[in-house]
Amino acid sequence: MQGIAMVSSLGKAVRILVTIILAFPTLAAFVSTARAADLGVIEAGTLNSNLSAWVILDARPKADWLKGHIPGAKSFSWEDYTRTDARGVPYKIWPPAELAKALGEMGIDENTPVVIYGDADKSWGGEGWGCWALAWLGHKSPLRLLSGGIQAWRNQNLPLHEGAEKISVRHKRYTPALQPQLDITTPELIRLGSAITLIDTRSTMEWLMGKIPGAIHISWEKFYTGKEHRIISASALKALLQKHGVTLNRPVVYYCTGGIRSGYTWLAHTLAGLPPSKNHEGGYDEWKKLTGK
């Protein structure tokens, strides 16, 4: 009899879950079976020993790239691949076709192994945004974050190149396979309401000046640690979320001003092996623009 009761309870729970998903179609995207990106981290020494196996993207501002970058690395700052859209929302990522064309001109297609690095500070987490952007675009080959970024590379006295390099690049055709479940729009946030956990990753000052209703504040700077600004461990991230009352029984959405810092926290969340989360790429600026609040 006890076994029958357990089966009955399980069946009831499944029916409730199905009912919720049908009631909120956009919630189904969080349990999507779409292909997950091959995301991971790589150490500086490992990368240096096999540079030719990867195309390397430097997510810092272009001025910093010019001052000194990993040999062969191409500049890929979020500042150069976002724009104000037709609605007046700033920092919006380029449309998929345009972004794919730009990557192809760097010699990157969806089957190219890519390493992305930054410094967390000046890049505002742009290395995380870069990983999110390629995952969103549908990148198929390994996509790696350089653990410790440019700091780790320098601390191992590995070579740097100053200025632009004259490297012949064979253009490729990048074919996007968009993964929309990695992003979420302001109208979707409104429709889902309390069915999700919304985390504001901006600074305390920004948070105090205005936020999306119902959001929990956790600064993105809590998601990295040490002098090399390495992403915190899975256990540390779980503890951080728990400390702020975040449970993982509801889908998690990260946001900042325009999806850059929240792209970094999305990456930390994903690398920790937690249930799928989303980056609200439009961020607080999109919320303000579309809601007038």
Backbone as a ProteinNet text record, in pm:
[ID]
protein_1_A
[PRIMARY]
MQGIAMVSSLGKAVRILVTIILAFPTLAAFVSTARAADLGVIEAGTLNSNLSAWVILDARPKADWLKGHIPGAKSFSWEDYTRTDARGVPYKIWPPAELAKALGEMGIDENTPVVIYGDADKSWGGEGWGCWALAWLGHKSPLRLLSGGIQAWRNQNLPLHEGAEKISVRHKRYTPALQPQLDITTPELIRLGSAITLIDTRSTMEWLMGKIPGAIHISWEKFYTGKEHRIISASALKALLQKHGVTLNRPVVYYCTGGIRSGYTWLAHTLAGLPPSKNHEGGYDEWKKLTGK
[TERTIARY]
82.8	0	86.4	197.6	286.6	345.7	380.2	435.8	335.3	208.1	102.8	86.4	92.5	78.7	192	314.7	429.5	414.4	369.8	349.2	242.7	135.6	27.2	77.3	160.2	214.8	305.8	387.6	477.3	397.7	293.2	209.2	145.2	102.5	40.9	141.5	267.2	371.5	401	404.9	431.1	319.4	193.4	79.7	84.6	126.2	137.7	243.7	359.7	467.7	422.9	354.3	305.7	206.9	121.5	23.3	90.9	197.4	270.6	335.1	397.8	466.8	368.5	252	151.9	92.4	83.5	28.6	125.2	254.5	357.8	449.4	412.9	492.1	638.5	668.2	808.7	885.8	817.5	887.1	942.7	878.7	924.3	1065.2	1104.5	1238.5	1346.8	1318.4	1417.5	1445	1349.6	1371	1384.6	1429.4	1445	1548	1525.1	1620.7	1719.2	1721.8	1813.6	1958	2044.4	2183.4	2254.5	2325	2400.8	2539.4	2592.3	2725.8	2830.1	2941.9	3053.9	3139.8	3097.3	3164	3258.5	3368.1	3461.2	3566.9	3667.7	3779.3	3908.5	4009.4	4141.4	4244.9	4352.8	4458.5	4558.2	4625.3	4718.1	4827.9	4887.1	4994.9	4948.6	4828.9	4773.4	4749.4	4696	4671.5	4803.2	4901.4	5029.6	5098.8	5077	5142.8	5077.7	4961.5	4891.1	4812.5	4878.4	4811.3	4744.9	4809.7	4760.7	4627.9	4587.5	4463.6	4340.4	4362.3	4250.2	4254.1	4136.6	4127.7	4098.6	4176	4168.1	4106.1	4008.4	3940.9	3969.7	4011.9	4042.1	3920.8	3854.8	3728.9	3747.8	3870.8	3895	3871.2	3864.2	3855.7	3971.1	3945.8	4046.7	4177	4168	4289.1	4379.6	4320.9	4399.7	4458.3	4379.7	4429.8	4554.5	4552.2	4666.1	4790	4769.2	4882.5	4955.2	4886.6	4949.8	4847.9	4856.9	4760.9	4832.2	4763.2	4816.6	4843.9	4960.4	4992.6	4882.3	4839.8	4737.4	4596	4577.3	4442.2	4378.2	4250.3	4174.2	4088.1	4074.9	3994.2	3846.5	3778.6	3635.3	3567.9	3575.8	3514.1	3364.5	3285.6	3140.5	3103.1	3188.7	3160.2	3152.1	3222.8	3227.5	3119.5	3047.5	2948.7	2810.3	2789.7	2656.7	2624	2495.7	2453.5	2317.1	2278.1	2143.4	2046.8	1940.2	1849.4	1742.4	1651.7	1551.5	1455.4	1446.2	1358.1	1427.7	1557.5	1633.8	1696.8	1698.5	1759.5	1908.4	1997.7	2141.5	2198.9	2319.6	2398.6	2335.1	2254	2192.7	2291.2	2301.6	2392.9	2353.2	2452.3	2424.3	2329.8	2250.5	2167.2	2253.8	2200.4	2279.6	2356.1	2292.2	2358.4	2480.5	2469.5	2581.7	2695.8	2660	2762.6	2833	2755.6	2813.3	2909.5	2873.5	2959.7	3091.3	3082.3	3203.3	3295.3	3237.4	3317.7	3382.1	3305.9	3360	3479.8	3476.2	3587.2	3710.1	3691.3	3804.5	3859.2	3798.8	3840.9	3772.4	3655.6	3582.8	3451.7	3425.6	3292.1	3242.2	3124.5	3063.8	3141	3234.8	3312.6	3456.1	3482.1	3616.3	3630.6	3730.2	3754.8	3799.1	3734.5	3758.4	3790.2	3889.4	3920.4	3893.5	3825.4	3797.5	3859.2	3920.4	3975.4	3949.9	3959.3	3946.6	4026.9	3982	4044.8	3940.3	3812.4	3697.2	3674.7	3774.8	3756	3726.8	3827.2	3810.4	3714	3708.3	3618.4	3476.2	3454.3	3321.9	3258.1	3341.5	3287.8	3262.4	3323.2	3299.9	3338.6	3433.1	3470	3353.1	3275.9	3155.9	3048.9	3033.3	2938.6	2976.2	3106.5	3152.1	3117.7	3138	3101.7	2950.5	2875.1	2728.7	2686.3	2747.8	2710.3	2731.1	2844.9	2871	2781.3	2754.6	2662.4	2522.7	2480	2349.9	2343.6	2457	2463.6	2459.4	2490.7	2485	2619.9	2726.4	2860.1	2866.3	2926.7	2928	3057.3	3169.7	3299.2	3328.6	3432.4	3467.1	3483.4	3428	3431.9	3487.4	3604.8	3674.1	3701.5	3685.3	3725.5	3866.3	3956.3	4090.6	4081	4103.5	4091.1	4198	4154.2	4247.6	4276.5	4227.2	4238.1	4380.4	4392.8	4522.9	4616.3	4557.9	4641.5	4719.1	4650.7	4715.8	4824.6	4797.1	4895.1	5020.4	5000	5114.2	5190.2	5116.8	5180.3	5267	5246.4	5332.2	5440.4	5452	5554.1	5546.7	5425.3	5404.9	5407.4	5436.6	5459.2	5333.7	5356	5250.1	5292.4	5195.3	5223.7	5159.9	5237.6	5185.9	5145.6	5035.6	4990.2	4918	4868.5	4796.9	4895.9	4854.5	4939.3	4894.2	4990.1	4959.4	4953.8	4834.9	4815.4	4714.6	4751.5	4660.4	4551.7	4425.6	4312.8	4227.6	4201.1	4110.8	3967.6	3889.3	3751.3	3671.6	3578.4	3492.3	3346.1	3258.1	3115.1	3061.2	3019.8	2962.3	2811.1	2762.8	2619.4	2555.8	2478.4	2417.6	2312.2	2299.2	2190	2137.6	2067.2	2033.8	1973.4	2018.3	1970.1	1890.9	1766.6	1690.3	1663.2	1675.7	1649.5	1755.8	1864.2	1968.7	1943	1842.9	1809.1	1663.7	1626.2	1487.3	1458.1	1341.4	1304.4	1226.6	1214	1135.6	989.9	922.3	784.5	773.7	872.6	871	887.5	975.1	992.1	859.5	788.5	660.3	560.4	555.2	460.1	491.8	620	657.7	645.1	670.3	654.3	727.1	654.8	715.4	752.3	731.3	767.9	918.7	992.2	1136.8	1201.9	1332.4	1411.9	1500.6	1484.6	1554.5	1668.5	1790.1	1907.6	1970.4	1978.9	2038	2186.5	2273	2416.4	2491.3	2419	2483.1	2540.9	2600.9	2657.3	2546.1	2583.2	2485.7	2426.4	2507.7	2458	2353.7	2383.2	2286.7	2156.6	2170.1	2054.4	1965.7	2028.5	1953.1	1882.4	1935.3	1876.1	1757.5	1736.8	1624	1651.8	1549.3	1566.8	1437.8	1447.9	1329.3	1258.5	1129	1056.7	1075.9	1098	1112	1251.6	1347	1482.9	1558.8	1653.1	1747.5	1880.5	1946.5	2072.4	2192.1	2274.7	2405.2	2501.2	2593.8	2687.5	2768.2	2791.6	2867.1	3008.3	3060.8	3195.9	3207.1	3092.8	3092.7	3116.7	3111.1	3120.1	3263.4	3360.4	3500.3	3580.3	3700.7	3779.2	3928.4	4005	4150.6	4206.2	4338.7	4405.6	4390.5	4370.5	4355.2	4208.3	4121.3	3977.8	3924.4	3952.4	3900	3755	3675.5	3536	3532.9	3442.8	3435.7	3393.9	3426	3396.7	3246.6	3208.9	3067.2	3012.7	3090.6	3043.8	3029.7	3125.4	3118.1	2998.9	2969.2	2854.5	2723.8	2714.2	2592.9	2573.4	2683.9	2675.7	2635.5	2688.2	2654.2	2504.8	2452.9	2310.4	2225.2	2265.7	2190.3	2189.9	2303.9	2315.2	2214.3	2183.1	2089.4	1948.2	1925.3	1790.4	1746.7	1844.4	1811.6	1806	1690.5	1677.7	1671.4	1709.4	1717.3	1595.2	1485.8	1362.1	1279.1	1331.1	1270.2	1379.1	1344.2	1444.1	1507.9	1638.1	1713.8	1743.6	1720.8	1753.1	1846.9	1959	2053.4	2037.6	2050	2048.8	2142.5	2184.7	2261.4	2206.9	2292.5	2244.6	2210.9	2300.8	2279.5	2333.6	2333.9	2365.6	2511.1	2601.6	2744.8	2786.3	2769.4	2803.8	2717.6	2590.8	2503.4	2540.5	2605.5	2659.3	2769	2848.2	2954.7	2896.1	2792.4	2733.6	2659.4	2600.1	2539.6	2645.1	2764.7	2871.8	2914.3	2930.9	2968	2864.3	2737.9	2626.3	2632.9	2655.9	2659.6	2778.6	2897.3	3016.5	3004.9	2921.9	2901.6	2812	2756.2	2672	2534.3	2489.1	2357.2	2248.7	2122.8	2013.9	2021.4	1977.8	1992.1	1938.6	2011.9	1970.1	1966.1	1921.1	1914.8	1986.3	2035.2	2088.1	1983.2	1934.4	1843.8	1930.2	1956.9	2054.2	2016.5	1886.7	1844	1868.7	1869.6	1902.5	1805.2	1850	1765.5	1730.8	1822.4	1793.3	1675.8	1666.9	1552.4	1424.8	1435.3	1317.5	1264.3	1351.7	1311.3	1248.5	1312.3	1266.9	1129	1105.1	980.6	867.7	899.4	794.3	772.2	870.7	859.3	874.7	932.6	947.1	1092.1
-121	0	126.2	120.3	236.2	266.5	158.1	175.6	240.1	197.7	255.1	403.1	437.6	578.1	663	606	679.4	702	600.1	613.7	718.3	715	811.5	953.8	972.6	1105.4	1153.4	1060.3	1095.5	1135.8	1060	1092.6	1228.6	1260.7	1390.5	1502.6	1481.8	1583	1607.4	1497.7	1510.7	1588.8	1557.4	1628.2	1777.1	1811	1952.2	2021.7	1954.1	2012.4	2036.3	1938.8	1952.8	2068.2	2079.8	2188	2324	2336.2	2462.9	2497.2	2398.4	2422.6	2463.7	2396.8	2432.4	2569.9	2604.9	2735.5	2848	2817.2	2917.5	2863.8	2880.5	2824.5	2862.3	2986.7	3027.7	2957	2908.1	2834.2	2704.1	2648.3	2523.1	2535.4	2656.4	2675.7	2640.4	2652	2619.8	2470.5	2389	2244.8	2195	2284.6	2252.3	2142.4	2059.4	1953.9	1999.1	2131	2182.2	2151.1	2140.1	2102.4	2203.8	2153.1	2239.5	2264.3	2382.8	2415.6	2335.5	2308.4	2237.4	2341.3	2378.9	2484.3	2425.1	2495.6	2452.1	2558	2524	2615	2549.9	2634.3	2586.4	2667.7	2602.7	2670.8	2734.1	2837.9	2912.1	2822.7	2738.6	2650.8	2552.8	2499.7	2404.9	2473	2594.6	2669	2700.9	2745.7	2784.3	2666.9	2547.3	2429	2381.8	2439.2	2393.6	2509.2	2622	2742.7	2721.6	2643.2	2628.5	2552.6	2486.8	2408.6	2494.9	2623.2	2709.1	2841.2	2899.8	3041.3	3113.5	3217.7	3284.7	3423.1	3453	3582.1	3657.9	3782.1	3869.9	3959.1	3941.8	4011.8	4146.6	4190.7	4320.1	4433.2	4557.9	4670	4663.8	4708.5	4695.5	4766.5	4875.8	4948.9	4861.1	4779.7	4689	4575.1	4528.8	4425.6	4475.2	4601.1	4657.2	4669.1	4692.5	4707.3	4575.7	4466.6	4337	4225.9	4128.5	4018.2	3885.7	3777.5	3645.1	3637.9	3590.3	3586.9	3519.5	3589.7	3537.1	3567.3	3620.4	3647.8	3761.5	3746.2	3848	3927.4	4056.8	4141.5	4106.9	4085.7	4052.3	4116.6	4250.2	4323.7	4337.9	4322.4	4337.9	4476.8	4575.2	4712	4719.7	4630.4	4633.2	4546.7	4468.8	4376.6	4394.2	4512.6	4550.9	4688.9	4722.1	4853.6	4888.5	5013.3	5055.4	5011.2	4941.1	4887.1	4989.1	4947.8	5038.4	5091.7	5022.6	5067	5165.1	5186.7	5274.7	5203	5067.8	4989.6	4972.5	5020.5	5011.4	4873.5	4849.9	4730.4	4600.8	4608.4	4486.8	4415.5	4286	4206.5	4215.2	4210	4212.8	4098.5	4116.7	4007.4	3886.6	3765.4	3643.9	3642.8	3685.5	3681.1	3772.5	3891.4	3985.7	3934	3880.1	3827.3	3708.6	3621.7	3505.7	3550.1	3654.1	3705.5	3757.7	3831.5	3885.3	3773	3669.4	3555.9	3484.7	3468.4	3404.1	3478.4	3612.4	3693.1	3681.6	3630.2	3603	3461.4	3387.3	3250.2	3151.2	3191.4	3106.6	3060.5	2930.6	2881.3	2804.2	2746.1	2680.8	2557.4	2510.6	2392	2424.7	2550.9	2595.1	2595.4	2526.3	2534.8	2676.7	2734.6	2874.6	2887.4	2970.4	3009.9	3159.6	3199.5	3341.1	3380.3	3497.9	3545.1	3694.5	3738.7	3880.4	3908.2	4007	4034.4	4059.2	4034.6	4057.6	4206.8	4280.8	4421.8	4509.8	4535.8	4626.4	4570	4438.8	4377	4364.4	4403.9	4398.4	4259.8	4157.3	4022.5	3987.5	4064	4041.9	3904	3839.4	3703.3	3607.3	3632.9	3552.8	3581.9	3711.1	3749.3	3684	3680.6	3619.2	3471.9	3401.7	3259.1	3242.4	3329.8	3323.9	3351.1	3452.3	3491.4	3376.7	3308	3197.9	3078	3053.9	2946.1	2975.8	3101.3	3146.1	3131.8	3157.8	3148.6	3003.2	2910.6	2767.9	2707.3	2755	2703.5	2553.6	2476.2	2330.7	2276.1	2341.4	2291.2	2338.3	2282	2324.2	2475.6	2529.6	2672.2	2684.2	2742.6	2743	2884.3	2901.6	3023.6	3002.6	3098.3	3090.2	3122.2	3023.2	3041.4	3138.6	3243	3342.9	3452.8	3437.7	3541.6	3586.3	3710.1	3764.3	3769.7	3777.9	3780.7	3650.2	3537.4	3406.7	3391.4	3439.7	3431.5	3511	3631.6	3715.7	3657.7	3606.5	3553.4	3431.2	3367.5	3255.3	3299.1	3431.2	3488.9	3433.9	3413.7	3363.7	3480.6	3455.5	3565.2	3646.1	3775.4	3867.2	3939	3979.9	4054.1	4191.6	4294.9	4432.1	4475.9	4553.6	4604.9	4500.2	4545.7	4454.7	4362.6	4238.8	4141.2	4128.3	4111.6	4088.6	3938.3	3883.4	3739.7	3715.3	3631.5	3597	3503.8	3543.1	3465	3415.7	3287.2	3231	3243.8	3322.8	3343.9	3214.3	3202.6	3085.6	3130.1	3036	3064.2	3006.5	3094.9	3051.8	3035.2	2914.2	2886.9	2883.6	2985	2986.7	2877.1	2829.6	2738.9	2794.1	2906	2986.5	2904.7	2935.6	2869.6	2972.6	3000.1	3107.8	3082.6	2958.1	2928.1	2986.6	3040.4	3100.9	3248.4	3305.7	3446.8	3457.9	3574.6	3598	3746.6	3778.5	3918	3975.8	4107.6	4173.7	4126.9	4118	4067.3	3926.7	3842.3	3707.8	3713.9	3802.6	3819.7	3857.7	3947.8	3993.6	3878.6	3799.6	3688.5	3582.2	3554	3447.5	3490.5	3618.1	3669.8	3588	3541.6	3470	3325.9	3282.3	3146.2	3131.5	3244.5	3242	3314.6	3290.3	3366.2	3461.1	3589.9	3693.7	3748.8	3745.6	3791.2	3911.5	4021.9	4146.8	4145.5	4149.5	4135.1	4268.6	4380	4511.6	4549.7	4665.8	4714.4	4751.8	4766.8	4806.5	4943	5037	5170	5162.4	5085.1	5069.6	5008.2	4908.9	4838.1	4934.7	5021	5114.9	5221.5	5248	5349.8	5295.8	5166	5108.4	4966.1	4881.8	4741.2	4686	4567.6	4498.2	4440.5	4463.3	4415	4265.2	4231.5	4091.8	4035.5	4115.5	4066	4054	3961	3943.1	4002.7	4077	4140.7	4057	4017.9	3955.1	4014.8	4099	4163	4058.6	4085	3991.7	3969.8	4066.5	4053.1	3940.1	3893.1	3779.6	3647.8	3651	3528.2	3495.7	3581.5	3547.3	3574.8	3519.4	3527.4	3533.9	3587.2	3587.9	3694.8	3708.7	3811.7	3789.2	3663.8	3633.9	3632.7	3664	3673.5	3546.2	3434.4	3307.9	3289.9	3232.3	3202.9	3113.3	3142.1	3065	2921.1	2833.6	2691.5	2665.2	2546.2	2508.4	2511.8	2462.4	2460.6	2602	2690.1	2828.7	2899.8	2870.3	2933.3	2887.3	2759.1	2707.8	2773.2	2789.1	2852.6	2999.1	3067.8	3208.3	3223	3139.1	3144.8	3114.4	3012.7	2974.8	3088.2	3156.5	3267.4	3377	3394.5	3499.2	3445.5	3326.1	3271	3220.2	3193.5	3142.5	2990.9	2936.4	2791.8	2759.4	2636.8	2599.2	2520.2	2531.8	2464.9	2551.7	2671.2	2758.5	2802.5	2826.3	2872.5	3004.5	3017.8	3136.9	3222.9	3353	3450.6	3555	3580	3683	3806.7	3925.2	4047.4	4151.4	4246.1	4362.3	4482	4570.3	4684.6	4642.6	4563.2	4525.6	4388.8	4296.3	4157.2	4117.5	4209.5	4176.5	4107.5	4177.4	4117.7	3994.8	4001.7	3885.9	3769.9	3800.5	3693.7	3618.9	3694.1	3632.3	3543.3	3591.7	3511	3390.8	3407.3	3292.2	3185.6	3228	3131.7	3060.7	3137	3075.7	2972.5	3007.7	2918.1	2791.3	2808.1	2695.1	2604.5	2663.1	2583.9	2507	2557.2	2489.6	2366.6	2345.7	2229.6	2240.4	2363.8	2385.2	2374.8	2363.8	2359.6	2480.4	2465.7	2572.3	2707.2	2811.9	2948.4	3028.9	3153.8	3243.3	3373.9	3437.6	3573.1	3666.6	3762.2	3864.4	3965.1	3936.4	4012.1	4159.1	4189.8	4329.6	4407.1	4336	4395.2	4500.9	4571.4	4672.4	4786.3	4817.7	4925.1	4888.3	4762.4	4719.6	4724.4	4679.4	4682.8	4826.1	4920.3	5059.5	5113.7	5084.7	5138.7	5085.7	4956.2	4894.5	4905.8	4925.8	4935.4	5078.3	5166.7	5305.1	5318.2	5216.8	5219.5	5236.8
0	0	0	77.4	83.5	-54.6	-128.8	-263	-356.2	-344.5	-428.2	-398.1	-269.6	-229.4	-286.8	-285	-337.9	-488	-560.9	-704.8	-733.6	-649.4	-666.4	-645.8	-540.5	-511.6	-624.9	-677.2	-786.1	-909.6	-937.7	-1052.6	-1038.4	-916.6	-891	-913.9	-867.7	-883.7	-1031.5	-1108.4	-1251.9	-1319.8	-1280.6	-1340.3	-1309.4	-1186.3	-1147.2	-1231.3	-1249.5	-1329.3	-1472	-1530.8	-1667.7	-1676.9	-1575.9	-1574.7	-1572.3	-1490.4	-1480.6	-1613.7	-1677.3	-1803.3	-1912	-1914.2	-2014	-1987.6	-1859.4	-1824	-1856.2	-1849.7	-1878.4	-1987.3	-2113.8	-2222.4	-2219.2	-2181.6	-2180.3	-2070.2	-1967.1	-1861.8	-1915.5	-2018.2	-2076.2	-2132.2	-2168.1	-2224.1	-2124.2	-1995.8	-1893.7	-1886.1	-1928.8	-1928.4	-2071.5	-2160.8	-2301.6	-2320.6	-2419.9	-2452	-2558.6	-2587.4	-2689	-2650.2	-2752.1	-2729.6	-2640.5	-2542	-2452.1	-2511.3	-2490	-2538.4	-2461.9	-2528.3	-2465.6	-2394.6	-2273.9	-2197.5	-2093.1	-2067.3	-1965.6	-1941.2	-1862.6	-1836.3	-1882	-1905.9	-1944.9	-1869.1	-1826.4	-1752.8	-1850.4	-1803.7	-1888.2	-1945.1	-1861.7	-1908	-2013.7	-1994.8	-2091.8	-2225.5	-2221.8	-2345.4	-2415.4	-2339.8	-2398.7	-2467.2	-2414.5	-2471.7	-2601.4	-2633.2	-2754.1	-2816.5	-2836	-2885.7	-3021.5	-3106.4	-3243	-3251.1	-3142.3	-3143.6	-3121.5	-3086.9	-3049.1	-3124.4	-3144.3	-3178.2	-3047.4	-3018.3	-2888.2	-2905.1	-2819.3	-2822.1	-2692.6	-2706.2	-2592.1	-2568.5	-2453.7	-2425.7	-2357.7	-2340.5	-2278.5	-2379	-2332.3	-2426.9	-2526.4	-2648.7	-2754.2	-2718.4	-2643.6	-2603.7	-2517.8	-2432.1	-2347.9	-2431.1	-2528.7	-2620.7	-2692.6	-2735.8	-2807.4	-2718.6	-2589.7	-2497.2	-2473.8	-2490.5	-2470.6	-2461	-2551.4	-2553.4	-2579.3	-2554.7	-2584.6	-2734.6	-2774.9	-2918	-3001.4	-3105.2	-3193.7	-3151.5	-3030	-2980.8	-3058.9	-3086.5	-3159.3	-3061.9	-3085.5	-2997.6	-3013.6	-2899	-2900.7	-2779.4	-2773.4	-2663.5	-2687.2	-2581.1	-2592.7	-2646.3	-2620.4	-2666.5	-2819.1	-2887.4	-3032.8	-3097.5	-3015.7	-3072.1	-3008.7	-2952.2	-2903	-2959.2	-2958.3	-3007.3	-2947.4	-2962	-2923.5	-3033.6	-2993.9	-3094.6	-3136	-3222.7	-3278.3	-3172.6	-3058.3	-2949.9	-2857	-2879.6	-2792.4	-2674.7	-2678.2	-2570.5	-2600.6	-2511.9	-2538.4	-2507.6	-2554.6	-2524.4	-2575.1	-2679.4	-2733.2	-2826.2	-2809.5	-2890.5	-3037.5	-3125.8	-3269.3	-3307.1	-3409.2	-3459	-3495.4	-3484.7	-3508.2	-3640.5	-3749.8	-3880.3	-3883.1	-3821.2	-3819.3	-3731.9	-3616.9	-3527.2	-3592.8	-3658.1	-3725.9	-3836.7	-3910.6	-4017.6	-3960.5	-3848.8	-3785.9	-3738.1	-3680.8	-3634.2	-3752.6	-3860.1	-3978.9	-4034	-4026.8	-4076.1	-3986.6	-3864	-3775.2	-3795.4	-3887.8	-3909.8	-3817.9	-3766	-3671.3	-3734.1	-3730	-3759.7	-3638.4	-3647.7	-3531.7	-3486.1	-3569.1	-3535.8	-3494.6	-3466.3	-3427.4	-3275.4	-3218.5	-3073.9	-3036	-2936.4	-2899.8	-2751.6	-2720	-2582.2	-2570.3	-2463.5	-2438.3	-2304.5	-2299.9	-2173	-2157.6	-2032.2	-2000	-1875.5	-1798.2	-1669.7	-1561.9	-1596.3	-1508.1	-1483.8	-1437.2	-1402.5	-1524	-1606.9	-1720.5	-1824.6	-1833.1	-1930.8	-1877.2	-1750.3	-1689.8	-1703.5	-1697.7	-1715	-1859.5	-1951.5	-2093.3	-2141.2	-2070.8	-2109.2	-2087.5	-1980.3	-1956.7	-2059.7	-2093.9	-2198.5	-2330.9	-2361.2	-2486	-2492.7	-2380.5	-2376.2	-2391.9	-2323.6	-2337.6	-2481.1	-2544.4	-2680.5	-2778.6	-2768.3	-2860.2	-2829.8	-2701.9	-2666.4	-2719.9	-2707	-2758.1	-2909.7	-2975	-3120.3	-3167.4	-3077.1	-3110.9	-3142	-3074.6	-3100.9	-3068.5	-3157.5	-3142.9	-3084.7	-3114.5	-3067.5	-2925.8	-2863.5	-2727.9	-2715.6	-2608.9	-2577.8	-2436.6	-2423.5	-2295.4	-2244.4	-2113.8	-2044.8	-1991.6	-2017.7	-1961.3	-1812.9	-1730	-1585.4	-1535.4	-1465.3	-1415.9	-1515.9	-1638.8	-1739.7	-1769.7	-1813.3	-1850.1	-1729.5	-1607	-1485.8	-1470.8	-1490.1	-1477.7	-1583.6	-1703.3	-1812.3	-1776.5	-1727.2	-1690.2	-1571.4	-1473.7	-1353	-1381.2	-1495.8	-1535.3	-1634.3	-1650.9	-1739.8	-1881.1	-1926.8	-2062.5	-2160.9	-2287.6	-2383.1	-2413.1	-2438.5	-2478.4	-2605.5	-2684.7	-2806.7	-2796.4	-2826.3	-2824.1	-2964.1	-2971.4	-3099.1	-3181.9	-3296.4	-3385.7	-3456.4	-3477.2	-3546.3	-3691.4	-3780.6	-3921	-3945.6	-3927.2	-3942.7	-4054.2	-4147	-4256	-4201.6	-4221.2	-4169.1	-4285.9	-4285.7	-4387.1	-4337.6	-4407.8	-4365.9	-4372.5	-4278.2	-4273.2	-4271.3	-4289.5	-4282.6	-4151.9	-4063.2	-3935.3	-3954.1	-3929.3	-3942.9	-3804.5	-3766.7	-3632.7	-3616.7	-3494.9	-3457	-3324.2	-3332.1	-3215.6	-3102	-2979.9	-2858.5	-2775.7	-2812	-2746.4	-2599.8	-2554.3	-2413.7	-2320.8	-2376.9	-2294.2	-2265.7	-2329.9	-2314.5	-2268.9	-2219.1	-2181.6	-2198.6	-2247.9	-2273.3	-2155.5	-2156.3	-2051.8	-2051	-2165.6	-2162.8	-2104	-2130	-2072	-1920.5	-1873	-1728	-1662.8	-1726.8	-1672.6	-1667.5	-1775.9	-1780.7	-1676.1	-1654.5	-1561.1	-1415.6	-1387.5	-1251.6	-1147.2	-1046.4	-933.6	-966.4	-1090	-1128.9	-1147.4	-1146.4	-1159.8	-1042.8	-1024.8	-928.6	-1007.6	-982.7	-1056.8	-971.5	-1024.7	-949.9	-1019.1	-946.8	-993.4	-959.1	-1061.2	-1038.4	-1041.3	-1041.4	-1046.5	-909.5	-902.9	-777.3	-679.8	-553	-451.7	-483.3	-529.8	-563.9	-674.8	-778.7	-888.6	-837.9	-752.6	-695.5	-617.2	-536.9	-454.3	-538.5	-655.8	-743.1	-824.2	-822.8	-895.6	-936.8	-934.9	-967.6	-1026.9	-1086	-1133.3	-1011.4	-996.6	-878	-854.7	-726.9	-688.3	-699.5	-747.6	-767.9	-635.8	-633.6	-522.5	-566.8	-477.2	-516.1	-475.3	-575	-550.5	-652.8	-608.2	-701	-777.7	-904.5	-987.8	-936	-859.7	-806.1	-703.7	-654.4	-562.3	-635	-767.5	-846.4	-889.7	-850.8	-875.4	-749.2	-744.8	-622	-651.6	-556.9	-567	-658.2	-655.5	-734.2	-884.2	-924.2	-1066.6	-1110.2	-1015.7	-1046	-1112.7	-1049.4	-1101.3	-1058.1	-1144.8	-1110.1	-987.2	-894.6	-771.1	-800.4	-706.1	-722.8	-716.5	-759.6	-757	-614.4	-518.3	-379.6	-324.4	-360.2	-314.8	-376.3	-501	-566.7	-503.6	-476.3	-412.2	-275.9	-201.7	-70.5	-82.6	-184.9	-208.3	-237	-322.5	-355.3	-232.3	-157.1	-38.2	64.6	78.7	172.6	141.9	15.7	-26.2	-46.7	1.6	-2.9	-138.7	-226.4	-359.8	-355.4	-386.6	-400.1	-548.9	-581.6	-722	-767	-690.1	-730.8	-825	-854.5	-955.6	-1052.5	-1177.9	-1274.9	-1230.5	-1258.1	-1218.7	-1341.8	-1327.9	-1432.5	-1372.7	-1441	-1398.8	-1488.2	-1427.7	-1508.3	-1449.5	-1535.5	-1490	-1567.4	-1615.1	-1692.8	-1835.6	-1895.3	-2034.3	-2070.9	-1975.3	-2006.2	-2001.4	-1968.1	-1970.3	-1840	-1728.7	-1600	-1570.6	-1611.3	-1589.9	-1682.3	-1796.1	-1879.4	-1806.9	-1729.3	-1649.5	-1540.7	-1472.2	-1365.3	-1422.4	-1541	-1609.6	-1634.7	-1678	-1705.1	-1577.1	-1467.2	-1339.4	-1297.6	-1311.6	-1278.3	-1363.2	-1492.1	-1584.2	-1557.5	-1535.1	-1508	-1376.4	-1284.2	-1155.7	-1168.8	-1287.2	-1308.6	-1246.3	-1222.1	-1162.5	-1269.5	-1228.6	-1327.2	-1420.1	-1546.3	-1645.3	-1597.1	-1631	-1599	-1728.3	-1717.8	-1833	-1801.6	-1907.3	-1898.7	-1957.9	-1876.2	-1929.9	-2003.1	-2129.8	-2207.6	-2220.5	-2221.7	-2229.9	-2102.4	-1989.3	-1861.2	-1810.8	-1707.3	-1643.4	-1738.4	-1831.1	-1926.3	-2016.4	-2056.5	-2136.6	-2053.8	-1927.9	-1839.4	-1826.9	-1798.4	-1782	-1910.7	-2023.4	-2150.7	-2187.4	-2163.3	-2208.4	-2107.7	-1979.8	-1878.1	-1830.8	-1856.6	-1811	-1661	-1595.8	-1449.2	-1409.7
[MASK]
+++++++++++++++++++++++++++++++++++++++++++++++++++++++++++++++++++++++++++++++++++++++++++++++++++++++++++++++++++++++++++++++++++++++++++++++++++++++++++++++++++++++++++++++++++++++++++++++++++++++++++++++++++++++++++++++++++++++++++++++++++++++++++++++++++++++++++++++++++++++++++++++++++++

